[in-house]
Amino acid sequence: MRQINEDRRRRTFLLSKRLEEFAVVRRYLVDQLEELDAKARDVQIEVNWLQNLDAPISTLPDEMLAMVFEAGSLLPQKPQVHFGSLVSHVSQHWRKIAMATPRLWNKIYCDQPEGMDYDASYYEYVQRNAAFLERSQLFPVEIYISSLMANEHYSQNFIEHIRDHIGQCSRLSITAPDSLWLSRALGYLLCQPAPLLSSIELAFQDNCDEPSSSMGSYHFPCLAPYA
């Protein structure tokens, strides 16, 4: 029978105890770092607030600052970089103004961002654009729909949000995988009046050879006739 070396056993026991002690100390230090990080964030918030009070732009009236925001929202921008979201995260003051400025939220992109994980983030993305629709209030909105068909549940969920606001839609752009999907989307969206709709763009994805759908069954009083 093999005999256990007592010296090695004692040494192993002592080293194991030291590892346990290191783990306890490490946990304590991690807790201390988390506490310091929390305090640092609070201090940084106050520093930012004080600096914002001294910034020249802080003297602008809220109405003028809202006009600056509106001008910024008209600049070319990628759908994944939303100007309204950017300015609303600068300070509480700016957020209050941004939330009360409907034009910042009137462009709604209902698409599939590149590399999106549906299970992890698509629902959040849908809710984000639904919030934009709410913030646009009664301001005319532009809605761009594409690449929603990869997930039928989320597509229908988003279309429902859009339908509730179709009455304030001034521009509608849909890129569909086929004519059946396009007809279903139009029938669902335009079952309610769209009195402000002045521009509509319908297209198929690159791999689709089907002809465009007819718009004869819908009535848009503000839509200029195609010349």
C-alpha positions in Angstrom: 0.0 0.0 0.0 1.4 3.4 -1.0 2.2 5.6 2.0 1.3 9.3 1.9 4.1 11.7 2.4 3.2 13.7 5.5 5.3 16.6 4.6 3.7 17.0 1.2 0.2 16.6 2.7 0.9 19.3 5.3 2.4 21.6 2.6 -0.7 21.1 0.4 -3.0 21.8 3.3 -1.1 25.0 4.1 -1.1 26.2 0.5 -4.9 25.5 0.2 -5.5 27.6 3.3 -3.5 30.4 1.8 -5.5 30.2 -1.4 -8.7 30.5 0.6 -7.3 33.6 2.4 -6.3 35.1 -1.0 -9.8 34.6 -2.2 -11.3 36.3 0.8 -8.9 39.3 0.4 -9.6 39.5 -3.3 -13.3 39.6 -2.7 -12.8 42.4 -0.2 -10.7 44.4 -2.6 -13.2 43.9 -5.4 -16.0 45.2 -3.1 -13.8 48.2 -2.3 -13.2 48.9 -6.0 -16.9 48.7 -6.8 -17.6 51.1 -3.9 -14.9 53.5 -5.2 -16.3 53.3 -8.7 -19.8 54.2 -7.5 -18.4 57.2 -5.5 -16.4 58.3 -8.5 -19.5 58.2 -10.7 -21.4 60.4 -8.3 -18.5 62.9 -8.2 -18.2 62.9 -12.0 -21.9 63.6 -12.4 -21.6 66.6 -10.1 -18.4 67.8 -11.9 -20.2 67.5 -15.3 -23.2 69.4 -13.9 -21.0 72.2 -12.6 -19.1 72.4 -15.9 -22.3 72.5 -17.9 -23.5 75.5 -15.8 -20.5 77.4 -16.9 -20.6 76.4 -20.5 -21.6 79.2 -22.9 -24.4 77.1 -24.4 -26.0 76.9 -21.0 -27.1 80.5 -21.4 -29.2 79.8 -24.4 -33.0 79.8 -23.8 -34.7 76.4 -24.0 -36.5 77.4 -27.2 -33.3 78.3 -29.0 -31.6 75.1 -27.8 -34.5 73.1 -29.2 -34.0 74.8 -32.6 -30.4 73.9 -32.5 -31.4 70.3 -31.8 -33.9 70.3 -34.7 -31.2 71.6 -37.1 -28.9 68.9 -36.0 -31.5 66.2 -36.6 -31.7 67.3 -40.3 -28.0 66.5 -40.8 -27.2 63.2 -42.7 -26.9 60.4 -40.2 -26.8 56.6 -40.1 -29.9 54.8 -38.7 -27.8 53.2 -35.9 -26.6 56.7 -34.7 -29.6 58.6 -33.7 -29.1 62.3 -33.1 -32.0 62.6 -30.6 -30.6 59.8 -28.5 -27.2 61.4 -28.5 -28.2 64.9 -27.3 -30.7 63.4 -24.8 -27.8 61.7 -22.9 -25.6 64.8 -22.5 -27.4 66.1 -19.4 -30.7 66.1 -17.6 -31.4 69.6 -19.0 -30.7 68.6 -22.6 -32.8 65.4 -22.1 -35.8 67.4 -20.9 -35.6 69.6 -24.0 -35.0 66.7 -26.4 -38.0 64.8 -25.0 -40.2 67.8 -25.6 -38.9 68.3 -29.2 -41.0 65.9 -31.5 -38.9 66.6 -34.6 -35.9 64.8 -33.1 -37.9 61.5 -33.1 -39.8 61.7 -36.4 -37.5 59.4 -38.5 -38.3 55.7 -37.7 -36.0 53.1 -39.1 -37.6 49.6 -38.8 -34.8 47.4 -40.1 -32.3 44.8 -39.0 -29.0 46.3 -37.8 -26.0 44.4 -39.2 -24.9 41.6 -36.9 -28.0 41.8 -34.7 -28.7 38.9 -32.4 -32.5 38.5 -32.5 -32.7 36.6 -29.2 -30.5 39.0 -27.3 -31.3 42.5 -28.7 -34.1 42.6 -31.3 -36.9 43.1 -28.8 -35.1 45.9 -27.2 -34.6 47.5 -30.7 -38.3 47.2 -31.4 -39.1 48.9 -28.1 -36.6 51.6 -28.8 -38.3 52.6 -32.1 -41.7 52.3 -30.5 -40.6 54.9 -27.9 -39.5 57.2 -30.8 -43.0 57.0 -32.2 -44.4 58.0 -28.9 -42.0 60.9 -28.5 -42.8 62.2 -32.0 -46.2 63.1 -30.5 -48.4 64.4 -33.4 -45.5 65.6 -35.5 -45.4 64.1 -39.1 -43.1 61.0 -39.1 -41.1 59.3 -41.8 -41.1 55.5 -41.6 -38.5 53.3 -43.3 -39.2 49.5 -43.2 -36.8 46.8 -44.3 -35.3 43.4 -43.3 -38.0 42.8 -40.6 -39.1 39.5 -42.1 -36.3 37.4 -40.6 -38.3 37.2 -37.4 -42.1 37.0 -38.0 -43.1 37.6 -34.4 -41.1 40.8 -34.1 -42.1 42.0 -37.6 -45.8 41.8 -36.7 -45.1 43.4 -33.3 -43.4 46.4 -34.9 -46.0 46.7 -37.7 -48.7 47.0 -35.0 -46.8 49.9 -33.3 -46.5 51.6 -36.7 -50.1 51.1 -37.6 -51.2 53.0 -34.5 -49.3 56.0 -35.8 -49.9 55.7 -39.6 -52.3 58.7 -39.4 -49.3 61.0 -38.8 -47.0 59.4 -41.4 -45.8 61.7 -44.1 -43.3 59.4 -45.8 -43.4 55.6 -46.0 -40.7 53.5 -47.5 -40.9 49.7 -47.6 -38.3 47.2 -48.9 -39.9 43.8 -49.0 -38.7 40.2 -49.8 -41.6 39.5 -52.1 -45.0 40.9 -53.3 -46.9 38.7 -50.8 -45.1 40.2 -47.8 -45.5 43.7 -49.3 -49.2 43.3 -49.9 -49.7 42.0 -46.4 -47.7 44.9 -44.9 -49.6 47.5 -46.9 -53.0 46.0 -46.1 -52.2 45.9 -42.4 -50.7 49.4 -42.2 -53.1 51.2 -44.4 -56.3 49.8 -43.1 -56.5 53.2 -41.3 -56.6 56.6 -42.9 -53.2 58.1 -43.8 -54.2 61.8 -44.5 -50.7 63.2 -44.2 -48.9 60.7 -46.4 -47.3 62.6 -49.2 -44.5 60.2 -50.3 -44.4 56.4 -50.5 -41.6 54.3 -51.8 -42.0 50.5 -52.4 -39.1 48.2 -53.4 -38.1 44.6 -53.3 -34.8 43.2 -52.0 -32.0 42.6 -54.5 -32.8 38.9 -54.9 -36.4 39.5 -55.8 -37.6 39.9 -59.5 -41.3 40.4 -58.9 -43.0 43.5 -60.3 -44.1 46.3 -58.0 -47.5 46.1 -56.3 -50.4 48.2 -57.4 -51.4 51.1 -55.1 -54.8 51.6 -56.8 -56.8 50.4 -53.8 -55.5 53.0 -51.4 -56.4 56.6 -51.1 -53.9 59.3 -50.0 -55.2 62.8 -50.3 -51.7 64.4 -49.9 -49.9 62.1 -52.2 -48.9 63.8 -55.4 -49.7 61.8 -58.6 -46.8 60.0 -60.3 -45.7 61.8 -63.4 
